[in-house]
Amino acid sequence: MPQRIYCSNCTHELYVGLELESPLEAIHKHGGLCPNCRKKLAFNIESIKITPVEMESE
């Protein structure tokens, strides 16, 4: 199942992929700032939102 990590401010995708990546890794890859809105990125366990993704039928 794909994983997506978004900026909480502008919803820019910080990571999309099949391999699991921690939010801290995504933050580090972008130098601590969202590349789209320049918001300072932070990881707060209470703000995690996990939702199922509907798979397209073949």
N, CA, C and O of each residue as an XYZ file, in Angstrom:
232
protein
N       0.850     -1.171      0.000
C       0.000      0.000      0.000
C       0.897      1.237      0.000
O       1.852      1.299      0.775
N       0.610      2.220     -0.852
C       1.446      3.416     -0.921
C       1.362      4.258      0.354
O       0.355      4.258      1.062
N       2.428      4.955      0.613
C       2.479      5.882      1.739
C       2.642      7.281      1.171
O       3.380      7.485      0.207
N       1.957      8.233      1.765
C       2.083      9.630      1.366
C       2.283     10.475      2.613
O       1.595     10.295      3.617
N       3.221     11.387      2.538
C       3.465     12.331      3.624
C       3.271     13.722      3.041
O       3.904     14.078      2.046
N       2.393     14.510      3.663
C       2.023     15.840      3.175
C       2.459     16.922      4.144
O       2.635     16.668      5.336
N       2.631     18.120      3.631
C       2.797     19.308      4.463
C       1.427     19.625      5.070
O       0.423     19.636      4.357
N       1.382     19.876      6.355
C       0.102     20.172      7.008
C      -0.416     21.568      6.660
O      -1.588     21.866      6.885
N       0.435     22.408      6.124
C       0.039     23.773      5.784
C      -0.550     23.869      4.370
O      -1.630     24.429      4.182
N       0.161     23.322      3.380
C      -0.259     23.498      1.984
C      -0.607     22.181      1.286
O      -0.983     22.190      0.114
N      -0.489     21.062      1.980
C      -0.757     19.700      1.489
C       0.171     19.259      0.356
O      -0.146     18.319     -0.373
N       1.305     19.926      0.205
C       2.310     19.495     -0.773
C       2.815     18.108     -0.372
O       3.070     17.862      0.807
N       2.962     17.200     -1.342
C       3.449     15.849     -1.051
C       4.949     15.892     -0.788
O       5.735     16.265     -1.658
N       5.329     15.506      0.417
C       6.735     15.457      0.794
C       7.341     14.099      0.479
O       8.544     13.993      0.240
N       6.518     13.065      0.478
C       6.960     11.718      0.130
C       5.771     10.916     -0.377
O       4.681     10.972      0.191
N       5.996     10.169     -1.455
C       5.021      9.218     -1.983
C       5.809      8.000     -2.412
O       6.760      8.117     -3.186
N       5.425      6.825     -1.917
C       6.135      5.622     -2.317
C       5.577      4.378     -1.669
O       4.757      4.446     -0.753
N       6.034      3.242     -2.159
C       5.595      1.959     -1.611
C       6.375      1.565     -0.370
O       5.862      0.833      0.476
N       7.611      2.041     -0.248
C       8.412      1.725      0.931
C       8.069      2.694      2.051
O       7.873      3.887      1.816
N       7.996      2.173      3.270
C       7.685      3.033      4.410
C       8.849      3.972      4.698
O      10.010      3.563      4.702
N       8.523      5.207      4.934
C       9.513      6.211      5.303
C       8.968      6.948      6.512
O       7.783      7.278      6.558
N       9.817      7.206      7.480
C       9.343      7.919      8.663
C       9.173      9.396      8.325
O       9.872      9.929      7.463
N       8.247     10.048      9.005
C       8.093     11.498      8.798
C       9.394     12.258      9.056
O       9.669     13.258      8.393
N      10.187     11.795     10.004
C      11.455     12.468     10.294
C      12.412     12.380      9.112
O      13.162     13.324      8.859
N      12.402     11.258      8.377
C      13.233     11.125      7.179
C      12.794     12.129      6.110
O      13.627     12.771      5.470
N      11.485     12.257      5.924
C      10.961     13.209      4.933
C      11.329     14.642      5.310
O      11.690     15.440      4.446
N      11.237     14.965      6.587
C      11.604     16.302      7.064
C      13.081     16.560      6.784
O      13.450     17.629      6.296
N      13.917     15.584      7.092
C      15.358     15.726      6.893
C      15.703     15.914      5.409
O      16.552     16.737      5.066
N      15.042     15.147      4.532
C      15.309     15.236      3.093
C      15.034     16.629      2.542
O      15.668     17.052      1.575
N      14.096     17.342      3.150
C      13.717     18.666      2.667
C      14.346     19.786      3.497
O      13.947     20.945      3.383
N      15.315     19.444      4.320
C      16.022     20.464      5.093
C      15.168     21.137      6.148
O      15.479     22.245      6.586
N      14.088     20.477      6.563
C      13.246     21.009      7.625
C      12.202     22.021      7.173
O      11.460     22.556      7.997
N      12.139     22.289      5.857
C      11.168     23.248      5.337
C      10.397     22.634      4.180
O      10.955     21.884      3.379
N       9.117     22.954      4.099
C       8.316     22.522      2.958
C       8.855     23.221      1.719
O       8.997     24.443      1.727
N       9.164     22.476      0.641
C       9.690     23.113     -0.562
C       8.659     23.987     -1.284
O       9.022     24.796     -2.138
N       7.398     23.828     -0.949
C       6.345     24.602     -1.620
C       6.010     25.897     -0.877
O       6.043     26.974     -1.471
N       5.690     25.800      0.417
C       5.247     26.988      1.165
C       6.286     27.503      2.157
O       6.083     28.548      2.776
N       7.392     26.783      2.315
C       8.510     27.156      3.212
C       8.157     27.094      4.692
O       8.873     27.664      5.516
N       7.065     26.414      5.049
C       6.710     26.236      6.459
C       7.750     25.332      7.117
O       8.228     24.378      6.502
N       8.096     25.631      8.356
C       9.003     24.769      9.097
C       8.285     23.456      9.380
O       7.193     23.447      9.949
N       8.906     22.345      8.980
C       8.298     21.032      9.175
C       8.658     20.483     10.545
O       9.786     20.639     11.012
N       7.700     19.846     11.178
C       7.909     19.228     12.485
C       7.078     17.959     12.540
O       6.079     17.827     11.833
N       7.495     17.035     13.375
C       6.784     15.771     13.531
C       6.117     15.743     14.896
O       6.778     15.849     15.929
N       4.789     15.597     14.885
C       4.012     15.512     16.112
C       3.158     14.249     16.016
O       2.265     14.168     15.173
N       3.423     13.282     16.858
C       2.720     11.994     16.808
C       1.211     12.162     16.909
O       0.466     11.351     16.358
N       0.743     13.197     17.601
C      -0.693     13.425     17.769
C      -1.365     13.954     16.507
O      -2.592     13.931     16.405
N      -0.573     14.431     15.542
C      -1.167     14.985     14.329
C      -1.168     14.006     13.156
O      -1.568     14.369     12.049
N      -0.728     12.781     13.386
C      -0.710     11.787     12.310
C      -2.133     11.386     11.951
O      -2.966     11.142     12.824
N      -2.392     11.324     10.664
C      -3.691     10.902     10.166
C      -3.457      9.745      9.190
O      -2.753      9.903      8.192
N      -4.039      8.607      9.476
C      -3.893      7.437      8.615
C      -5.250      7.150      7.982
O      -6.246      6.962      8.680
N      -5.276      7.118      6.663
C      -6.518      6.865      5.952
C      -6.292      5.794      4.890
O      -5.209      5.724      4.310
N      -7.289      4.965      4.627
C      -7.133      3.957      3.582
C      -7.172      4.606      2.200
O      -7.802      5.641      1.986
N      -6.482      3.964      1.287
C      -6.463      4.435     -0.096
C      -7.251      3.450     -0.922
O      -7.028      2.242     -0.850
N      -8.175      3.973     -1.709
C      -8.952      3.095     -2.579
C      -8.107      2.708     -3.776
O      -7.531      3.566     -4.445
N      -8.037      1.427     -4.042
C      -7.263      0.913     -5.157
C      -8.125      0.932     -6.410
O      -9.320      0.639     -6.365
N      -7.504      1.281     -7.521
C      -8.217      1.292     -8.798
C      -8.408     -0.132     -9.292
O      -7.507     -0.960     -9.161
N      -9.559     -0.421     -9.850
C      -9.828     -1.749    -10.414
C      -9.121     -1.866    -11.748
O      -9.042     -0.911    -12.521
N      -8.610     -3.061    -11.997
C      -7.926     -3.274    -13.281
C      -8.879     -3.816    -14.305
O      -8.487     -4.058    -15.446
